[in-house]
Amino acid sequence: MGRATVRPPSRGRARVGHAVGKAPLPENAVTNVIRTDAPAKAPVFVDPSGRRRRRVRRIAYGIGVALLLVLLAVWVSQLGGSAKPPAPPPTPANSSVPR
């Protein structure tokens, strides 16, 4: 019995079978979902004065300052504890109580 010759696979091309024609590239494929020849519609919301953007930016800055103040208050409360350890609990005056 002899050995069958094994050809090295061709690089970059898969051998699947007989191909009939060529498939179109995805960017050139015809589709009915998205029509590229349709004119673009006007935007739904346009604020040419910029007043809405300024208002939203001011509100965002206000929320940011409020959050920073809360963070600062938490930080100061952590640092502002007493420097000496707490006192031990008081002992009873009469120590003749049986244990």
HELIX and SHEET records of a PDB file:
HELIX    1   1 PRO A   26  ASN A   28  5                                   3    
HELIX    2   2 ARG A   51  LEU A   79  1                                  29    
END                                                                             
